[in-house]
Amino acid sequence: MYRIRFHGRGGQGMKTASRILGSAFFRAGYEVQDAPRYGAERRGAPIFAYVRAAREPINERGVIAEPDLVIVADESLVGIAAAGVCQGLSERSVLLINSHEDVATWTHRLNLAGPVLVLPAREAVADRAELPFAGTACAGAAAVLVGVIPRDGLEAAVREELGSLPQQVIDQNVAVALHAYDEMRDHAGLVREAPTRSAKDYEPPAWLEPVFEDARHSAPAIHAAATSVQVRTGLWRTLRPVIDYDRCNKCWWVCSTFCPDSCISVTDDGVPEIDYDHCKGCMICVAKCPPHAIGAIPETDARDAALTGEPS
């Protein structure tokens, strides 16, 4: 089964891209799912759409957690953690970015295990939601990367999905899709199908078991004012933010300012430090850190590292 995600912004045609690719797969004899997933339904907000295609009935549902191909229409989304562009990527996943930067730049920035490709962006615009024909171009590139969709099948899919538009607009979109198809032809078939998963292979997530203490130990025993520091709210945490000091720019005011519980303090040298006794694991610092120096690890991993004496 092919599992493909399109990432873009509202107005860039990600829903249309998934429908074009889905129709092209269907014309090639595949069973298909295609659907968009919205966050804030407004122009310019990050959205994604996904496509599944297989030679047999598709029983999977929901978003694609482990994609074979991720296409990013707007490079500005890559650095936004909430957009989830890199979520689930593995060494066999292909990442395609519509960008003015070259492959070497993106490979260095992301340091991913799998291949990274660049679809040369057609032009720059001030309004990111106005990227012309971005969705159609991404669909054309995806069609050739999977290696099972012929060029005429892509054209037919574009004309079918955009059939309600004026003929001139349809012809423009066809030209863009075919140009992207030809642009990425050297990588035809790079994306490989992953095995279809059975429900019997499902592994439940590793839940954290909360520690229960007898009431005589846990009951409130602090009655004086201004004692909130005694309440270790860090015990609520399931994810732990961890600072990579090799990447930290010491821009101290960002993480310390955005922390809603003032759990990040800064030394005189500008080095941020996290108070894990009171950090609740909201991950706002992870999302806001400009150089992405703050990452997140499961609290279970941090606990195991503490038991073995390894750095977390």
N, C-alpha and C positions, 0 to 999 in steps of 0.2 A: 504494500500500500504506500502511495505517496502522501506525505503530510506536509502541507505548505502553509506558511503564514505571510500575509501582507501587512506591513506596518506603515501608517501614514497619518495625515491629519484630515479632519473633516473638510471636505471640499476638494480633496486631491484624487478621488475616484477609487478608493480601495475596495469598496463594495462592488463597483463595476469591474475592477480588475479580477476579483475572485469569480464573478459571474462569467467573464470572458474565458478565463482559464478553465472553469468548470465546464462550460459549453464545449471548449476545444477538447478536453478530456473525453466528454461524452461522445463527441463525434469520432474519437479514436477508439471507441468501444469499451469505455470504462464506466463503472458505477461511480457516481460522484456525490459528494456533499460540498456545498459552498454556503457560507454565511458570514455576515459582519458581526462584530461585537463592539458596542459603543460604551464609552464612559460618559463624559458630559456631551450631550448631543448638541454641539454647537460647532460652527465653522472654526477651523484651526485647532480644535482639541484632538489629542492623540486618539486614534482608533486602530483596530486591526480587523482583518477578515481572514478566513482560513478556507482551505480546500483540501478535501480528502478524495483520493481516486484509487480505485482498485478493480481488478478483474472479477471480483466476487462481491456479494452483498456486503455492505459496510455496517457493522454493528456498533462501532465506536460512536460516542456522542460527546458533545461539549468541546471546549477549546483544545487546541493541540499543545500538549505539554512538552513533547519531544519532537520537534520538527525536523524534516529532512532538508527543507529549504526555507529560509527566511529572506523576504525581499523588503527593503526599507526604501520607501519613496522619498523620504525627507531625512537627510543626514542629521538634522538638528535633534531628532528623536533619540539617537544612539546614546547620548549622555544623560537622558532622563530616565531614572530608575523606574518610575511608575509606568513608563511606556512598555517595559518588558521586552525590548527588542532582542536581547541576548538570552532570555529565559529559556532554559532547556536545551541550549546548543551543546552538541557533543563533537567528538573528533570527526564524525561522519556527516555532520550538518554543514550545509553550504550557506554562507551569508552573502547576499548581494545588496550593495548599497548604491543608490542613485546619488552620485556625488561629483563634485569638481576635483576632489582630492584623488590621488592615485592609490593603487593597491598597497604599495609599500607603506604609505602613511597610515592607512587603516589597519594594516597588519601589525604595525608597531604600536598603535594606540590601544588595540583591543587584546592582543596577545592570546588569540583564541586557538584551540587545538585543531579546528577544522578550517577548510579553505575559505578565504575571503575574496570576493570579486567586486568590481566596480562597474556599474553602468554609467558611462559618462553623461552627466546632467546636461540637458539641452541649453538651458539658460538660467541666469539668476534673476530672482524677483524679490521685491521688498516684502510682499505678503506671501508667507509660506504656503497659505492655502490656495494661492494662485498659480502654483507650478503647472505649466501647461501640459496636458496629456500625460501627466505622471503615471496615473493608473494604467492607461493603455500601454505605455512603454514597459512598465513592470510586468504586465501580463505577457507581453511579447517576449521579454527576456526569460521569464519563467517557462514559457512554452518550449523554448529551445533547450533550456538546461535540463529538463526532464528527459529529453531525447526520444519521446514517443509521439509527439504532436507534429504533424507535417505543416509546412508553411501555409499551404492552401487551407488546411483545417483551422489554423489560427485566424486567417482572414475571414473565413466563413463565420467563425464564432464572433468576431468583432462586429460584422455586419448584422448578425442576428440580434446581439444584445443591444446594439445602438440603433436598431431599425426605426425607432420613432423619431429620430433626430433628422435634421435637414441633410440632404445628400452630401453637400460640401463638408459638413462636419464629420460625417461618417467616413468620407474619403480621407480626411486629414488624420483621423484616428487610425485608420487602416495603415496609412503610410508610416505613422509613428510606431505602431506595433511591429510592422514588418522590418523597419529600420532597426529596432531593438533586437528583434529575432536574429537579423544578420550580424549585428554588432557583437552578439554573444555566441556566434556559431562555433568559434574555436573551443568553447566549453560544452558543446552539445553532449548530453548524456551524463554530465558530471554528477547530477543528483540521482541517487539510487533508491529504489524502493526498500523500505524497512519491513520486516516480517509483521504479519497481522497478529495482534495479541489476543490471547484467549482470556476470558474472565477467570479461568482457573489459575492464571499466572499472577493475579492481582496480589499485591503485597500491601497490607494496611500500613499507614504511616506510624512512625514511632512516637507515640504520645508521651508527654511528660506526666509522670504520676506525682501529684502534689503530696507533700509531706503533711501528715495529720498528726498533731500533737494533742495530748490530753489538755482539757480546758484550763487546768490549773497552771499550765505552762504558757498557753497562748492567750488567755483572757487579758483584756486591757488592765494594766497596772500603773499607768502613768497618768497622773491627774494634774500636773502643773501645766502652765501655759508655755507656748513656743517650744514644744517638744517633738515636732514632726520629724526632726532628724533621727529620732529614736525608732521611727517606723521604717523598716527596711523594705521599701516598695520595690526594690530590685528583685525581690523574691517572686514578683508577678511575671518576670521576664521569661519569654520563650526563645527570643533571638537576642544575641549580644553584639552590640557595635564594637568593632575592634579597629584601632588606628594603626595604619602602616606608616610609621614615622619616616621611612625612606621616601615616601611619596608626599608627605605632608609639607605644605608650603608655609606653614605657620601664619596663615591668614586668620588667626585666632577668632576674630569677631563673628565669622559666619557660623561655625558650629556652636560656639558658646551662646550666641544671640538667639539662634533658632531653637535651642533645646528648651522645651516648655517647662521642664522641671529644674532648670539651672544645675544640671548634673555634670556639665562640662566646665571645668575651671581652666585657667591659663596661667602658666608659670611666668616668672619675670622675663624669661627668654622667649616667650610667645609659644610655648609648647602646650597643646591642649591635653588635658587628662580627664578621664571619665570616672565618675563616682559610681561604681557598680552596685553599691549598697542601695542607691536610690534611683538608678536608671531603670525605667520601666520597659525599655526596648521598643519605643515607638518608631525608631528608624528614621526619624526626620533628619538627623545629622547625616545619615547615609545618603539620603536623597539630595541634601543641600550642599555637601562637600564639593567644591569646584574641581579639585584634582582627583576626586574619587579615591581619596586616601583612607576613607572609613568604609569598611566592609562589614558584613553581618555573618555570624556563624550561629548554628543552633546551640542553645544553652547546654544541651546534652553533650555536644562535642567539647565545649569549654569545661564542663564538669569532668569529663573523662581525661582531658589534658591535665587538669589540676591533680587528678589522682595519680597520673603517671609521671608528673613532674615536667611534662613537655610544655613549650610555649603555646598559648591558644591562638 
